[in-house]
Amino acid sequence: MALLNRVGEFFKLNPDAMRGLQAIEISAEKSGKLDAKTHELIALAVAVTTRCDGCIARHRGWPWISELLEKKSLKPWERQLLSTLAGH
C-alpha cells in the first residue's frame, strides 16, 4: 500500500504517462464493453506480467477475488493464483 500512497509523486515525475493510464481507465469504463470484474482481471494480469508492484497493489484487493475463492469448482492452481492475488 505504500506504493499507492505515492501516486501523486509518480504523477509529478511523469504526468503524461499518468494521464495516459487515466485515459485508458476512463475509456474502458465509458465503452461498456467489459464488465468491471473482467476489466480488473485484465488489469491485474497486465500488472503481474509486467511485474509492476504499484500496479499489482492497485488492482489486487478487489472483493470479487475473495468471492471467486469461495467457489468449490476451482482447480488447485486457480485457487492458489487467486489467493495470491487477493493477498491471502
Beta strands, then each sheet from edge to edge (+ up, - down):
end
